[in-house]
Amino acid sequence: MRIAMVSEHASPLAAGGGPAGRGRSGADGAQSVFVAELAAELGRQGHYVTVYTRRDAPARSERVRLAPGVTVEHVPAGPAERIAKDALLPWMHDFGRHLERRWATDPPDVVHAHHWMSGLAAIQAAQAAGSRRVPVVQSYHALGTVMRRHRGAGDTSPASRVRLERAIGRAADRVIATCSDEVSELAAIGVPPGRVRVVPCGVDVGLFTPDGDECREADGGGRYRLVVLSRLVERKGVDTAVRALAHLPDAELIVAGGPPPARVDGDPGVHRLRRIARDAGVAGRVRFPGRVGHTEVPPLLRSASLVVALPWYEPFGMVPLEAMACGAPVVASAVGGHLDTVVDGITGVLVPPREPEAAAVAIRALLTDPARRAQMGLAGRDRARVHYAWSRVAARTVAVYRDAAALSDVAA
């Protein structure tokens, strides 16, 4: 198939953390990795993929080869500079107009929009493209209703977001939810359940393996090592892990993510978490190495006694998947994608969000039972390989594409 992916703010070129990227756990790191990995696997399976993302720097080449069969095209929509994603809505019409021109004489077989604003541009262009209707598949990656529920007054999304998300879901031929929990959230905003298919996030089982080097830099003096890999925004629940450490005197906490290492000391998110660590009496046992590159993540996860992921809400569950693929047991909040990926008591333990004491109890039980941790590591590795390898996720995604294309042909 000839597949157009639209990812207006999260470039797949950012996934690797190289000169053109922003690295893992930076702004929109999970979506960048998701789009990059899915596109590359689709290319390996013989499809032709063009990923359209907004040009956010003057020096960006118009077209960049990402992988065999995969090209990234930078779309001129708004100024060629970094703009916060919640401020991009005024430029989506221009983004859509660019896609209209590109597809006027050579439309793709299917369009897959990632994030709601991408959906606006994709539907605009697909409805105007050439002589035939182009099918659109929509992935939201996060929903406005969920963001408002958990962020409250801190939500910076445009006021029209929920209304537009509803309209996109009704206009798209198919909607892909990344977890079962998202299906009910979509139904609640008025997206017809019959259009929704669940296809989870995947994991690179060639990169994320139990075998290989471990990150042992600045060893914690024989303490158990807990690893958090996350953005440092409040809803990611890193503060819950910090507070749980107060009940775990023989453990250290590595919080990877946020700013580049050189800017850690000036970062507001790090300042907030360091203040919480001081108040909890654990400042000497929490370290902030900063953002890590994608290929640096597996050694870090392999070095963990446990990987801890405690967000208030999480549509992907990418970090628990990567930990499981590395053979590391997980303690995760019982929300969103975690409910699908982590099998409670088998590959890890699920705990309520925002409850440090409950997290500490679960962590302590596993730290003091190495045999159970080893069993969970083996079960997690097998589950990641069998159910979440990108080859399987891409094949399921193509099935949705073909379903959408068949639906579009009937409508035409």
N, C-alpha and C positions, 0 to 999 in steps of 0.2 A: 504494500500500500504506500501511497504518497501521503505522509502525515505532516500536518502543520501543528506545531505546539505553540501556544501563546503563553508566555510567562512574563508579564509586563514589567515587574519590578525585581524578580529573582532570577538572575542570569545563571545558567548552568556553568558558565565559565568561572563563576565565583566558588564553585564547590571544592576545588582543589587547594584554595588558599594561596595560589601563586601570585605573580605580579599583577595579573589582571583580576584577581579574585579577592574575596574578603575572608575566606577561611571558614572552618567549622565553628559553629556557635557564635558567629557574627550575625549581623542583621540578615534575617531570612535565610540562614544557613541550611535549615532542614529542607525548605522548598527547593533551594538551589541544588542540593544533593539529589533530591527526589527526581527532579526534571533531568538532571545530567545522567543519572543512572538508568532511568527508564528509557530515555532517548538512545543512549549507547547500546542498551540491550536490544531495543527495537532494530537498530542498525545491524547488530550481529545476527538477528533473525531474518535479515534480508529486506527490511523495509527502508524507505527513504524518508528522513525526518529533517524538517527545517524548524528550528526553534526561534521564534520572534520575541525579542526582549528589547526594552527601551534603551536607547543610547544615552548613557549617563556620564560620558567623558568625551571631550573633543577628539582625542586620539584614537577612539575606537574604530577599527576597520569595519567596513559595511558588512562583510561576511567572513566568518572564521570557521574553519573545520574543527569540530569537536571530537569526532570519532569516525570510523568508517561508516559511510552512509548518513552522517549527521552533520548539519551545518547550523551555525548560529548566525542569525541576521539581526543587526542592530537597527532599530526603527527610530527615525527622527520624529520624536513627539515631545514637545517641550524643550527647554534648554538642556544642552549636553552637559549636565552636572548631576550630582547626587541630590535627589529629592526624596523626602520621607514618603513612604508608600501611601500613607493616608492623605497626602497632599497631591496625588497624581490624577485624581478624578477629572479635573478640567482638561487634561491632555488625552483622555481616552478616545475622544472623537477623532482627533488627529491620528492617533494610533490606528483606529479602525479604517480611516481613509487610506492610510498607507497600505493596509492589508487589502482593501478593495482594489487598489491599483495593481498590486502584485498578483491578485487572483483573478483579475478580469478576463484574461485570456488563457490562463493555465491554473485552474483551481485545483486544490488538493482533493484527495479522496475523503479525508475526514479532518476536522479541526478539533484539537484537544486544548481547552482553555484551563489554565491553572491560576486560581484565585478569581475573586468575583469581578474585579476590574478588567482582567483579561477576558472574562466572559462577555462584558459589554462590547469590547472591540471586536471579538471574534464573531459574535452574533450579527453585529452591524455589517461586517465585511462578508460573512457567509451568505446573508440574505441578498447581497448586491452582486455576488461573484458570478460573472459570466452568464451562461444560458441555463445552468442547472443549479439546483439548490444543494449547498454543501452541508453535510451533516455536522452537527456540533456536539461534542461531549464536554461536559463541565465537571471540573474538580474544584471544590471551594478551598480546601486545605484548612480553613477556619471560617466559622460562621459569625456574622455580626451579632446575632442574638446571644451566642455563647460568650463572645468577647464582652458585651455589655453586662451580662450577668456577673462575670468574674472581675471585670475591671471597674465597673461602676463609673464614677465621675472621671476616672483616669482613661476612659476609652476615647481615643482621638479619631475614630472613624467618622467619615461624613455622615450627616444625619439621614441621608437617603439610603444608606447601605442596605438595611434589611429589606426595604421596599424593592430595591434593585436586585438584590439576591433572589427574592421571590420571582420577579419577572424573568430573570435569567433561567432559573430552574424550570419555569413553565415554557420557555422558548427553546431550550436545549432539547436535543433528541434523546440524549441519555445523560444522567448525572452519576458520577462515580463518587461514592462515599468511601473514605479510607478505613472506617470502622463501623461496627453495628450500631453503636451509640449515635452516630451521625444520622442514621436513617430516620430515627424518631425526631431528631432536631429538624431535619429537612421537612418532614411531614407537618411539624408544628408551624412552620412558616408558610405552608401552602404549596410545597413542591409535590406533585403527584407521586405517590410511592411506586407506582408501576414504572416510572422512568428511572428509578434509582437502582444501581447495582453496587455491591460492596466488593472492592478490590483493595487489598491492604498495601501498606508501604512494604518495600522490599529491603534486602540487605545483601551486600556484596560478600558472598560466602567464600570467595577467593582471597579477599583482603582480610576479612574478619574471621579469623580461625584461632583455635586454641594454641596452635604451634607458632613459634616465633619469639622475637625479643620481647622483653618486658621493660617498662620504664621504671627504673629504680633510682633515678636521680634524687638526691636529697632524701635518702631513705629515712623513714620515721622512727628509727631507733627501736625496731622490733614491735612496734604497734601494729594492730590491724589497720589495713588501708581501705577506707571508703572513698569511692570516686563518684563525683557528680560531673556530668558533662552537659552544660546548659547555657543558654543566655541568662543574663543576670537580672532580668525584669522580675517584678514581684510575683506575677502569676505562675512563674516556673517553680516556686516553692523551695528555692535553695535555702531560704531562711529556716524552713522546717528541718532540713538536714543539719544545719548549724546548731539549732536548739536541741535536736536529738543528741548531738555529740556530748552535751552536758551530762547525759545519763550513761555515757560509754567512755569511761576514763582511760581505757587501754586502746583507744582507736584514734586515728588521725583522719582528717577529711581533706581531700584534694578537690578543689572547685575549679574545673577547667572550663574556659569559655569567657565571653565578654570581650574586652578590648585586647589589642595586640600586647604582647608581654611588656614592651617598652612603655606602654601607657596605663598599666594596671594601677599604679599609685594615684593617678589623677582621675580615675573613673568613678562616677557617682554610685554606680551599682556596687562596686567593690567597697567604697566607703560605707555604704549602708550595711553590707554584710559584715564588714569588719567591726562596725559598731555593735551589731547584734552578737557577734562572737565575743566581744569584750564584755558585754552585759551578761552573757551566759557563762563567762569564765573559761572560755575555750580558745581564746585568741591564739595561744601558742601551738594549738593543734589543728589550725585551719590554714591552708596555703592556697594562693591564687596564682597559678602559673600563666593565666591569660588564655587567649585564643590559641587553638591548636589546629594544625593542618589536618586534612582528612586522613592522610596516610600515617599521621602521628597518633591517631585515636586507638588503633588496635593494641599497640604496646602499652598504652595507658590503661586500657580496660583489662588486659591480661595481668597487669600488676595488682589489680584490686582484689582484696578479700571479698568485697561485695561492691556492686554498682547500685547506686541509689538514685532514683528518679521520682520526685515527689511534687509534680506540678498540680495546680488546681484543676487544669483541664489540658488534655493533650490529644489532638486528632490523629497524630502519627504513631507515637510509640517507637520512634526510630532508635533512640539510645538503648532501651531494653533489648530490642532486637539485635543490635550490634553487640551488646554485652553477651547475650545468649549465644550468638554465633562464635564468640571468643571463649565460650565455656565458663563465663562468669555468672554466678547466681545474682538475682536482682531483687531488691526491695523497691516496689513501685506503688504509687498512689492508684487507687481503684477508680480510675476515670478514663473516659474516652478510649483511645486505641489500646491502652494498657489492658483493658478488660478482655480484648481479643488476643493480644500477643502473649501475655504472661499467664501461664496456667498456675493458679494459686496453689501453693504447696507442692508443685511438681517442677516448674522451671524457676520459681521465685515465690515471693510472698507479696500479696496485695494488702495495702493498709489504707485507712481513710486519709484524705488530703487534709493538710493544715493541722495535724495532730502529732506534734513531736514525740510525745510520750509513747503513743502507739507505734510510731516508726522505730523508736529506740528499743521497745520490747521485741519487735520482729527482728531487728538487726542483731540484738544481743543473743537471741535464740539461735540464729544461724552462725554467728561468730564462735559460739561455744560448741558447735556441732560440725566439725570439719567433714565427717562422713556424709552428712546431709547436704552440705554445700557442694561436695564433689558430685553427688548424685544429681543435684539440680543443674550443675554445670553440664553434665553429660546429656541430660534431658533437654536442656535449653539449646545446646548445639544441634541435636538431632531435629528439634522442632524448627529451628531457623533454617536448616538446610532443606528439609522436606517441604515446608509450607511457604517460606518467605524468600527463597532465592529469586533474584531479579528475573531469571529466565522464566520462572513460573508466573510471577507477577505480570511480566510483559505479555505472556501468552493470554492470560486472563483479560488484560487490557485490550488486546487486539480483538478478542471475542466481543467485547463491548463495542469497539469501533465497527466491526462488521454488522452487529445488531443495529447500530445507529444508521449505518449506510443503507441497510435493507429497509429500515423504516422510512428513510428519506426517499428511497426509490419508489416505495408504495405511495407516499404523499405526493410525489411528482406526477 
